[in-house]
Amino acid sequence: MKRVDIIASGDVQKVGFRDVVQKIGRDLGLSGTVENREPYDVRIVAEGEEDGLKEFIEALKIKRGPIHVRELEVSWSEATGEFPYFKILRGDWQEELGERFDVAVGLLYRSIEIGEENLALGRENLALGKENLAVSKENLAIGKKMLEKQDTMIERQDETIGEIRGMRSDFQDHMEKRFTKIEGEIAEIKAAIADIKGNA
């Protein structure tokens, strides 16, 4: 069994840090104490298995919310077995009540900040939604124009096909008339040749 004596510095007083330390210690099966130390630090004494204490030290490096642990001074020694469990050593009731109010105000302030951040994100999402809607409308308008152009092209294609069919029909009629005329002329030439042969 080992003992660690830790001085935590940073934003560790009036932010609920001692409660978090107590919970981590109890969750790891350690015993010890945590208390505020003037003017701004927190002192932690913990005893238990060496691996558990190492995990405890790592878990104390908190940098979230109002808690910001900048430094941990750690001293190792042999365990004394003097602590039956992990507890918070509190100051007088006025100081503790003041700290509770400070923690509550800090949490409320953070909640307001988070609410404002969420509101800002909501506004950004709304703006993006409007932009996406505008782009969708533009794409729809472009799609309609393309369909209209496609319809016009199909109409023109139909007209062209109709004209080609008409030209084919006219050409066929013309060629039939020409063939009929040529056939008549050939018949006349044959008749004239026959007359010439008969008179010779």
Secondary structure, 3 states (H helix, E strand, C coil): CEEEEEEEEEECCCCCHHHHHHHHHHHCCCEEEEEEECCCEEEEEEEECHHHHHHHHHHCCCEECCEEEEEEEEEEEECCCCCCCEEEECCCHHHHHHHHHHHHHHHHHHHHHHHHHHHHHHHHHHHHHHHHHHHHHHHHHHHHHHHHHHHHHHHHHHHHHHHHHHHHHHHHHHHHHHHHHHHHHHHHHHHHHHHHHHHC
